[in-house]
Amino acid sequence: MKNQKGTKKLEIAFHIFITLFAVGIIVSSFLGYEELERATMYLILGAIIGLSSLFRLIKLLR
């Protein structure tokens, strides 16, 4: 039982980190939109990664 609780905390921390990383990708794409050739791709990629990780995080917290 204790091992499952530790595993759940680790998984929650991982998804929080991934979500913050995706937000960082999105913010940096907005800030450097004119300087990057593929800013739109990074926005889409960040949104997909962020939403999937956020969905999994919400599912874990319930």
C-alpha positions as CSV (number, residue, x, y, z in Angstrom):
1,M,0.0,0.0,0.0
2,K,2.8,2.4,0.9
3,N,4.6,1.7,-2.4
4,Q,1.5,2.5,-4.4
5,K,1.2,5.9,-2.6
6,G,4.8,6.7,-3.4
7,T,4.4,5.7,-7.0
8,K,1.3,7.9,-7.3
9,K,3.2,10.9,-5.8
10,L,6.0,10.3,-8.3
11,E,3.7,10.1,-11.2
12,I,1.9,13.3,-10.1
13,A,5.2,15.1,-9.8
14,F,6.3,13.9,-13.2
15,H,3.1,15.1,-14.9
16,I,3.4,18.5,-13.2
17,F,6.9,18.8,-14.5
18,I,5.9,17.8,-18.0
19,T,3.0,20.3,-17.9
20,L,5.3,23.1,-16.8
21,F,7.7,22.2,-19.6
22,A,4.9,22.3,-22.2
23,V,3.9,25.8,-20.8
24,G,7.5,26.9,-21.2
25,I,7.5,25.7,-24.8
26,I,4.3,27.6,-25.5
27,V,5.5,30.8,-23.9
28,S,8.9,30.7,-25.6
29,S,7.1,30.2,-28.9
30,F,4.9,33.3,-28.3
31,L,7.9,35.4,-27.3
32,G,10.0,34.3,-30.3
33,Y,7.3,33.9,-32.9
34,E,8.8,36.2,-35.5
35,E,12.3,34.8,-35.0
36,L,11.5,31.1,-35.2
37,E,10.6,29.5,-38.5
38,R,8.6,26.7,-36.9
39,A,6.9,28.6,-34.0
40,T,3.5,27.3,-35.0
41,M,4.7,23.7,-34.8
42,Y,6.1,24.3,-31.3
43,L,2.8,25.9,-30.2
44,I,0.9,22.9,-31.4
45,L,3.4,20.4,-29.9
46,G,3.4,22.2,-26.6
47,A,-0.4,22.3,-26.5
48,I,-0.7,18.6,-27.3
49,I,1.9,17.6,-24.7
50,G,0.5,20.0,-22.1
51,L,-3.1,19.0,-22.5
52,S,-2.4,15.2,-22.4
53,S,-0.2,15.6,-19.3
54,L,-2.8,17.9,-17.7
55,F,-5.6,15.4,-18.5
56,R,-3.6,12.6,-16.9
57,L,-2.8,14.7,-13.9
58,I,-6.4,15.5,-13.3
59,K,-7.3,11.9,-13.7
60,L,-4.6,10.9,-11.1
61,L,-5.8,13.5,-8.6
62,R,-9.4,12.2,-8.6
